[in-house]
Amino acid sequence: MFKRVVFPLFLLTVIISVSCKQKPAVKETVTQAKPAPAAVAVDTAADNLISFISGVSCAEKGCLRTLYNKTGWEKYSENIDTLFSSGNSLRIRNMKDWAGKELVKDNSVKTLFYPFSGPDFLNADIYYPEADQYILIGLEPIGELPDLCSMKPDSVKSYLNSVHRTLKDLLKRSYFITKNMSKDLSKTRINGTLPMMSIFIKRTGHQIVAVHRIGVDTLGNCVVTDNLKGNFVKGVRIDFMSPADNKVKSVLYFRTDISDKGLDKTPGVRKYLSSLPKSYTFLKAASFLMHNNDFSDIRNCIFNTSVTILQDDSGIAYRYFDRQKWNIKLYGKYSKPKGEFSYIKEPDLEEAFKKETVGNLPYSLGYNWGTDHTSLLYAIKK
């Protein structure tokens, strides 16, 4: 029902090497993705489906042709365009400009590590568009892409409304509200992180190449598990084309507990994380978990694998950074955590911001969204 073109062997080898090992087998709204080169096998059915739920026009085929007319898709597309256009004017453009000026670029680093991310590919791409591989980890379910062709038009409309509602959190606040996300990513609504990550990939102007189920085995190997059974920590990999250079990139998302106790139960994940290539690390709205002793393993993993760490204050506590190993730059205005996180006390970080701030932030981010008290710590390994 859709065309596939075979990869040249050398290109296939490059793609697999940066992701998982194959087992033998916008209005300033959204940048329109360039068509993939003929040599790349693109899953056109998946790309068209994701375009539909993203509010992005595509070649109308099969059941989608009917759903365009019966679900009010044109109005939905306009509403999604408005969300991304508003986000662009409020936050995204300034974030991109700031990142381009302030973040260190190392051509040898191809991986962004983003633990506690949920489905937030959008901010990962804003800060690190040059990465070839994005590794995201969260507790949110992976889920499924919707089977639109088996759904009634009213059910499709309800699904699209859930997508619109969920996007508001991230585009307005720069993070998902946990209690809302649990409802919105449930099976009765959007059904997991896979649809949301796919939407962000599409809305940032990319073409979906393929979606694969993946897993980490007990030896720490990441393998494609589309047709495999066994003891794996489950994940998903989305391959996509960069509009800038038509290079295949990948987002990997794993649903797993990366507390010390969680890693004790999944030693394969611990081995996988310890074998990550040198990476950029990004931490945002991480619930201050790595301030605690029971997240020491993932904290040490980040210190070991990262060449840079960009985080708000909810990431790694300031006291854990060894100034003999890290150069630290502080941006913005620090504000003590409030509400459910008011128990967090970092007098050393507060004092450092009074003395060592190197620049302002022209946007809000994380838990202090909508205020002028957004702060970022940027650590560069010596």
N, C-alpha and C positions, 0 to 999 in steps of 0.2 A: 504493500500500500504506500510505500515511500522508497525513495532511492537511497542506496548505499554505494559508496565508492571505496575501493580498497586502499588502505594506507600503504605508501612505500615503506619497505622494511626499516630504512634508517629513521624515518619520521616516527614510526610506531615505537621504536626503541627509545627515542628521546622522550616521548610522552609517558611511557610506562615508568621510566627511570625516575621521574619526579613525582610519582604518585604511589600507586600500589602495584605490587608484583602480580602479574597475571598468572594464574594457574594454567596449565596446558588446557587447552580447550579442546526641562527640560524644556515647546514653546520656549525654550531652553528647558525642555522637559526630559527628553530622552534622546540620546544620540543613536541614530539608526545604525545598526551593525552592518558592516560590509559582508557580503556573501563570502562564505568560506571557499578557499581554493578547491578546485575539483579533486585534488589528491586526498582530501580529508573526508572521511566517512561521517557525515552529519546525520544524526537522528532527526529527520525533518518533522516527524510526528510529534516528538517531544518538544522540539523548538517551537512549532506552531501552537501546541497546547499552552506552553509557558508564555508565549507571546499573548495569547488570548487572555489569560488570567492576569497578565501584567498590564493590560490596557495598551498593548503595542500592536500595531497593524501587522498582518502577515498574509501570505497567500491563503485565501479561503479554500479549505478542502474538506470534503466529507461532511460530517455532522456540524463542524464549526460554521459552515456556511449558513446553516439554519439557525444556529444559536446566536449568531450576530444579530439577526432580526428579531428573535423572540425573547431576548434577555435584556434589551436596552443597552447593549454593549457600547454603543457610541457615547451615551451619556456617562457610563461607567468610565470609559477611557478618558473623557474630559475631566472627570472628578479625580482620577489618579494623576493625570497631568498636572492638575492644580495643586495636589499635595506635593508633588516633586518640585514644581515650580516655586511654591512657597518655601519649601525646605532649602532650595538652592539659594534664594534671595536672603534667607535668614542665617544660614549656617554653612552650607556645603561649599559655596564658592570661597568664602573666607578660610575655611579649613584647608582646602586645596592649596590656596595661595600661601598660607602659613607653612604647611608641610613642605611645599616646594622650596621655601627659603630656609627653613630651620632644621629639617631632618637630614641626617647623614645618609648618603647613597654609596653603597658598596656593591660594585657590579658582581662580586663573587657570592653575594648573599641572594638567594632565590626564594627563600621560604619566610612566610609570616606565620608566627605562632600566636594564636589568640584564644587562650583558655577562658572559660566562663563567658563565652561569647553568645550563647544561644544562636539564632539564625542570622546574626548581624554581619553579613558580608559587606553591606553598604559602607560602614565606617572603615572596615579593613581596606577596601578598595580606594577610599578617599585618601587615606594616609599612605598607603603602599601600593599604588597602581602598577609598579614595576615588578612586583613579586610574580613568580611563576606558579607557586604552590602556597595555598592558604590552608592552615590546619586549625580548625575550630573544634572546641570541645564544650559540651554542656550536658545538662541533665534532661533537657527537653526531648520529647520523642522525635524520632526521625520521620515517621509517617509515610504518606504516599502522595503522589501527584493525583489530582482528581480524574476519574474516568468520566469525562464530560459527556461522552457519547451515550453512556448508559443512564445519565441523569435527566430528569425532567427539567424543562426550562425554568420553572419556579425554583427548583433546587439549585440550579446554576446561579440564578440571580441571588439567592440567599448566600451561596458560597462567595460570590463576588463582593457582596456587602460585608462579609466577614473579613475579607482581604482589605477592603478599604478602611474598615474600622481599626484593624490591627496596625496598618501602616502609619496611622496617625501618631501612635506612641513614639515610634523611632524617629519619624521625620520632625516631630515637634520637640521631643525631649532628648533625642540622641540615644535613648536606651528603651528597652521594653520594660514595662511594669510587670513584675513577676506574677502577681495575682491575676492580672488581665491576660498575660501570655498563656498561663495554664489553661484558661478557658478557651482562648482563641485558637490555640494549637491542638485542641482536643479533636477526637475523631468526628464529632458531630459538627465541627466548624471547618477549620482549614486543614486539620489533620497533619500536624507535625512541622518540623523545621524545613523539610525538603521543599515544599512549595514556596515558603518565604525566601529561602536562600536563592531559589531559582528566579523568583521575581526580581530580587535585587541585582542578580547577575544580568538579567535581561534589561532592566531599567538603566543600568550603567552602560548600555550600548553594545552588549555582547551577543553572540550567537551560541546557543546550546549545541554542543557536539554530541554528548552522550551522558547518560546517568547510569551509574553502576552501584550496586550494593557491595560494600567492602567490609572487612573485619580484621581485627588484630588477633592472631592466634596466641597460644600459650608460650611460644618462643619469641614473641615480639615482632613477628612478621606481619606486614600489612598486605592482605591479599584480596583480590576480587572474589566475591562469594555469590555472584549471580546464580550459579548452579551448584553451589557447594553446601554441604551440611557439616556441622561440627561445632566445636566449642570456640566461638569467636565473640569478641566484644564488637558489637555491630556498629556500622557506620555507613556513610554514603559518599560517593565521589561524583562531583559534577564537573565534566570537562567542558570548556567553553573557549571560544575564539576571541582573542583580543582585537578590537577594532583598529588599534594603532598599527599593528604589525602582522596580523593574521597568525599569531602564534598560539598554539593550544596551551591553555593553562588549566589548573585544577583547584577546586575547593573540596577539602575533605572535612567531614563533620563526624565526630564520634560522640555517641551518647554513653557517658561513663562517669563514675564518681572518682574524682582525682584528689580526694582527701587522703591522708595517710592510711586510714582504715580501708578506704575504697581501693587504693592501689595494692594493699596487702591481699585483697581478694582477687585482684586481676594482675598478677605478676607479669603477664604478657604486655599489658599496657605500660607498666613501669619500664620494661625492657625497650619497648617501642619509643617511649619518650626519651630515654637515655641515649638512644641512637639517632635522634633527630640531627639533621645537619645544622651548621651554624645559622642562626635565624635572627630576624627582627622579632621582638615580642611587643604586643599591644594589649593593654589591660584597661578596661573601662567598666564602671558599674559592676564591680566584682564583689560587692557585699562585704568588703574588708576581710574576706576569709583568710587571706594570706598574712594577716596580722596575727593569726593564732598559731599555736604550736602544732595543731593537728593538720596543718597544710604545709608542713616543712618540706616534704619530698618534692612537691610541684614547685615550691619556691626555689629550692636548690637546683632543680632541673632548669628552671628559667635562667638562673644565674650562670649555669654551666654552658648552656647552648646559645645564649643571646649575645649578639654583638652590640645591640642597643635595646633599651626597654623604654617604651613610651607608655605612661600611665597617669590616670588621675589618682587621687589619694586613696581610693578604694582598693588599689592593687596591693603591692608589697609595702609593708610598713617601712618608713624612712630609716629606722634604726638598723635594719638588716643590710643596708647598702654599705659595703666596705669601700671607704673613700680611697684606699690604696689601690683598688682595682677598678673603680668607676669614676669617671668625670660626670658630674651632675649639673644640669641646667634646670632652673625653676622658672616657670612661666605663669603669669596671671596673678590672681589674688586668692590666697588661701582662706578658707572659712571652715571652722570646726564643724564636723558632721552633726546633723540635726535629726530629729525624729527617732526612728527605730535604731539609728546608728549613733545616737548622742553619747553612748558609753565609750566611744573611741576617743582616746586622748593621745595626741602627738605633739607635745610641747616642743620637741626638737625640730620637727618639720615647721611648726608655726614660727619658731625663731629663725629658722633658715630662710623662710620666705621674707621675713622682715629685712634680712641682711643681704641675700644672695639672688634675688629675683633679677633675671636678665632681660625680661621683656613682657609685654602684655599679650593677652589672647584676644583676638578680634571676634570671638564667638563664644557661645556658652556650650557646655558639654557635661554629660553625666548627671549626677544627682543634684547639682546646683544649676540646672538648666534654667534659662530665663532670668538669670541674675548676672551681675558683674563679678561674682566670686567664683569663677571657674579657674581651676589651677591644673597644671600638668607638670609632671616630673619627667625629665628626659635624661636617661643614664646611658653613657657611651663607655664601652669597655676600653680600658687602657691597653 
